[in-house]
Amino acid sequence: MKRLIAVICILGSMMLAALPGTAAADGRESAKIEVAGDVLKEIAGIPEKGIPPALLRNASGIAIIPDVIKAGFILGGRYGTGVLLVRDKDGRWSNPSFITITGGSIGWQIGVESMDIVLVFKNETTIRHILSGKFTVGADASVAAGPVGRTGQAATDIQLKSEIFSYSRSRGLFAGLSLEGAALMIDEDANEKVYGKEGILARDIFENRDLKAPAAAERLRKILAEYTDKEPGK
């Protein structure tokens, strides 16, 4: 039995290796968008512990980064890939651009753990900084652990000076998170593979409404639009 399982694994690996590199990469990135939609949908389903919809209604952008790996003993690190969407002047959400998050940390739990991270951006200036190159949370824009649930609506008024609200979800728990020092960058290679255009810029993805995008992107934008328009108490 063990030998049969080993043979199946080898054959599976050979089949994956035989696939065109771009096609395999497109599948991975499209799956990342799909997972980002799942994360957002699950968060929207817990109104008492989720991101206040009012915060999203006034946001300029949102980053959803599933399965960020954190590791270390006292001093640690984190790495993950996800998507960034922005709102236009009419309040519509854009197609997603891929991003990466990296950075050291102090005081993480011992061991390795996966977590989902969501960042809500209050203004367009922060988005422009991210598009211009490497962006460090806390240094290039102020960050605060985001308020959660209906009782968190008032907290957004207290923390208006913060330009980014950060959240994490780990082991079923969802709460605000401090991400001081984390670096965000546009993942240009992933964008090229998914949208099929060499040299495509994140700005083009955000502004070109006619750009051909994966079906998962349309699903993500729909979930985000519904969550953003959700009325308090519903």
C-alpha positions in Angstrom: 0.0 0.0 0.0 2.8 2.4 0.9 4.5 1.6 -2.3 1.4 2.3 -4.3 1.0 5.7 -2.6 4.6 6.5 -3.4 4.1 5.6 -7.0 1.0 7.8 -7.2 2.9 10.8 -5.7 5.7 10.4 -8.1 3.3 10.2 -11.1 1.5 13.3 -9.8 4.8 15.2 -9.5 5.7 14.2 -13.0 2.4 15.5 -14.4 2.8 18.8 -12.6 6.3 19.2 -13.9 5.1 18.5 -17.5 2.6 21.4 -17.3 3.6 24.7 -18.9 5.2 26.9 -16.3 2.9 29.8 -17.0 -0.3 27.7 -16.9 0.7 26.2 -13.6 1.6 29.6 -12.2 -1.7 31.1 -13.4 -3.5 28.3 -11.5 -1.7 29.0 -8.3 -2.3 32.8 -8.5 -6.0 32.3 -9.4 -6.3 30.0 -6.4 -4.8 32.7 -4.2 -7.6 35.1 -5.3 -10.1 32.4 -4.6 -8.8 31.9 -1.1 -8.8 35.7 -0.5 -12.5 35.7 -1.4 -13.1 32.8 1.0 -11.3 34.7 3.8 -13.3 37.8 3.2 -16.6 35.9 3.0 -15.9 34.1 6.3 -15.0 37.4 8.0 -18.3 39.0 6.7 -20.2 36.0 8.3 -19.1 37.0 11.8 -20.7 40.4 12.4 -19.8 40.5 16.1 -16.1 39.9 15.4 -15.5 41.1 11.8 -14.3 44.4 10.3 -16.9 47.1 10.7 -18.6 47.7 7.3 -18.5 51.4 8.0 -14.7 51.3 8.0 -14.7 49.7 4.6 -17.2 52.2 3.2 -14.7 55.0 3.9 -11.6 53.0 2.9 -9.5 53.7 -0.2 -8.2 50.1 -0.4 -7.9 46.7 1.2 -5.2 44.0 1.2 -6.1 40.4 1.9 -3.1 38.1 2.5 -4.1 34.5 3.3 -1.8 32.0 4.9 1.0 34.2 6.0 3.7 32.1 7.7 5.2 33.3 10.9 8.1 31.5 12.4 10.8 31.9 15.0 11.8 31.8 18.7 11.5 35.3 20.2 13.0 36.8 17.1 11.1 35.7 14.0 9.8 36.6 10.6 6.8 36.4 8.3 6.2 36.0 4.6 3.1 35.8 2.5 1.4 36.7 -0.8 -2.0 38.2 -1.3 -4.0 40.8 -3.2 -4.6 44.5 -3.0 -7.8 46.2 -4.3 -8.6 49.9 -4.4 -11.8 51.9 -4.8 -12.4 54.4 -7.6 -14.1 57.8 -7.2 -17.5 56.1 -7.8 -16.9 53.7 -4.9 -16.3 50.6 -7.1 -13.7 48.1 -6.2 -10.9 47.4 -8.7 -9.4 44.1 -10.0 -6.8 42.7 -7.6 -3.1 43.3 -7.9 -0.8 40.8 -6.2 1.4 41.9 -3.3 3.9 40.3 -1.0 4.4 41.0 2.7 7.8 40.3 4.5 9.3 41.5 7.7 11.0 40.6 11.0 9.2 40.5 14.3 9.7 40.4 18.0 7.6 38.5 20.5 5.9 36.1 18.2 4.8 32.7 19.6 7.4 30.0 19.5 7.1 27.7 16.5 5.5 28.2 13.1 1.9 29.2 12.4 -0.2 30.3 9.5 -2.5 33.3 9.7 -4.7 35.4 7.5 -4.0 39.1 7.4 -6.3 41.9 6.3 -5.1 45.5 5.9 -7.6 48.4 5.4 -6.2 51.6 3.9 -7.8 54.9 4.9 -6.5 57.1 2.1 -5.1 57.2 -1.4 -1.7 58.6 -0.3 -0.9 55.2 1.3 -1.9 53.4 -1.9 0.3 55.7 -4.0 3.3 55.0 -1.7 2.8 51.2 -2.2 2.7 51.6 -5.9 5.9 53.6 -5.9 8.0 50.8 -4.5 8.8 49.1 -1.2 6.5 50.3 1.5 7.1 49.7 5.3 4.1 49.6 7.5 4.5 52.0 10.5 7.4 53.9 8.9 5.7 55.1 5.6 2.2 55.2 7.1 0.8 54.9 10.6 -0.8 51.6 11.5 -3.2 50.5 14.3 -4.9 47.2 15.3 -8.3 47.6 13.7 -11.6 47.7 15.7 -13.9 44.7 15.3 -17.6 44.1 15.3 -20.5 46.6 15.8 -19.0 47.9 19.0 -15.9 48.8 17.1 -17.7 51.4 15.0 -17.1 54.1 17.5 -13.4 53.1 17.8 -12.7 54.2 14.3 -13.5 57.8 15.2 -10.9 57.6 18.0 -8.2 56.3 15.7 -8.7 58.5 12.7 -5.0 59.5 12.7 -4.1 55.9 11.8 -3.7 55.4 8.0 -3.9 51.6 8.1 -6.0 49.3 10.2 -4.6 45.8 10.5 -6.3 42.5 11.3 -5.3 38.8 11.7 -7.1 35.5 11.9 -5.5 32.5 13.4 -7.0 29.3 14.6 -10.5 30.7 14.1 -9.9 33.8 16.1 -10.1 37.2 14.4 -8.7 40.4 16.0 -6.7 43.5 15.5 -3.0 43.0 14.8 0.1 45.2 15.1 2.3 45.0 11.9 4.9 47.6 12.6 7.9 47.1 10.3 6.3 44.7 7.8 7.2 45.5 4.1 4.6 45.5 1.3 5.6 45.2 -2.3 3.7 44.8 -5.6 4.3 41.3 -7.0 4.9 42.2 -10.6 5.7 38.7 -11.8 2.4 37.4 -10.5 0.5 40.2 -12.1 2.1 39.5 -15.5 1.2 35.8 -15.3 -2.4 36.3 -14.3 -3.3 39.2 -16.6 -1.1 37.9 -19.5 0.6 41.2 -20.1 4.3 41.7 -19.8 5.2 44.8 -17.8 1.7 45.4 -16.6 1.6 47.9 -13.7 -0.6 47.7 -10.7 -2.0 51.1 -11.6 -3.2 49.6 -14.9 -4.9 46.8 -13.1 -6.7 49.3 -10.8 -7.8 51.7 -13.5 -8.5 49.5 -16.6 -12.1 48.2 -16.1 -11.9 46.3 -19.4 -8.9 44.2 -18.3 -9.5 40.5 -18.6 -9.3 39.0 -15.2 -9.8 35.5 -13.7 -13.3 34.6 -12.6 -12.1 34.5 -9.0 -11.4 38.2 -9.3 -15.0 39.0 -10.2 -16.2 36.8 -7.2 -13.8 38.6 -4.8 -15.0 42.1 -6.0 -18.6 41.0 -5.6 -18.1 39.7 -2.0 -16.2 42.9 -1.1 -18.9 45.1 -2.6 -21.6 43.3 -0.7 -19.6 43.5 2.6 -18.9 47.2 2.1 -22.5 48.1 1.5 -23.7 46.0 4.5 -25.9 48.1 6.8 -25.1 48.2 10.6 -26.9 45.4 12.5 -27.3 43.2 9.4 
